[in-house]
Amino acid sequence: MAFLFYFDDMEFVIINGNIVEKNKAGLFLDDHSYRYGDGLFETMKIVKGNILLEDHHLERLFSGLETLKFKIPAFFTKEKIGEQVKEVCKKNNCEELAKVRLSVSRGGGGLYDCDDKISYLIESSPLKQNQDAFKENGLKIDIFPDARKSIDKFSNLKSANYLPYVMAAIWAKENKLNDALVLNQHERICDATIANIFWVKDEKIFTPSLSEGCVAGVMRKKIMELPTMNSGFPVQESVLTGDILLHADEVFLTNAITGIRWVKECRGKIYKNTISSKLFIELD
């Protein structure tokens, strides 16, 4: 069966447990992730050979696979995947600071005749040091008007079915924004294109609850644990509307690669970064 495309931005990848040169790697035409968005992915950060928040990433991945009723083979374990993530970084000489994407697909075939053979790909690439720092200039964001994310049992997954976020990212680029916020079916903000959103009001930190349809981010989970880390900043789940956003004192976005990104502006509203900068230092 013919290959679909090739990966050109790294020396080696791991496909189904095998290290392959980048110019010999590809996906098959009937891959379920390509055909239907039937898959999950994790984007992980590697620092000095270690996967940051490794337990959170792998817990989310395997929980998602269970939710999507994947048939997980005996060889596909958290321990094995963790080892292979580190192995491909070592092979690509980017152990010190790297970004890794792990993509998992159900296999090949049609909707009713899928072979159910789990397929996975691990890619790694070096990160620049300035991608690992608090953004002093802040971000400019806005709310994407053209999509509404549904709220169901699949909403919190890091799914390969990423169309609303893809279109929001294109819209952000067209409008010279650093990121765009995505609305749920109730016209409330659930998250951003590649990040969860937090806001601060009266020195209290808030974030949309998982019941609002946001992706269950690993950095989001880490920040939700901060009260047990003596941060002194209470974190609460709530709902986020456009009006609440524009009356917040601070806004910041989080993901596993950049940690915390401070938002400076949304629709003319200028935000401070007092608490977000302190959180960035605490999480460093």
Buried (B, 14 or more C-beta within 10 A) or exposed (E): EEEEEEBEEBBBBBBEEEBBEBEEBBBBEBBBBBBBEBBBBBBBBBEEEEBBBBEBBBBBBBBBBEBBEBEEEEEBEBEEBBEBBBBBBBBBEBBEBBBBBBBBBBBBBEEEEBEBBBBBBBBBBBBEEEEBEBBEEBBBBBBBEEBBBEBEEEBBBBBBBBEBBEBBBEBBEEEEBBBBBBBBBEEBBBBBBBBBBBBBBEEBBBBBBBEBBBBBBBBBBBBBEBEEEEBEBEBEEBBBBBEBBEEBBBBBBBBBBBBBBBBBBBEEEEBBBEBBBBBBEBBE
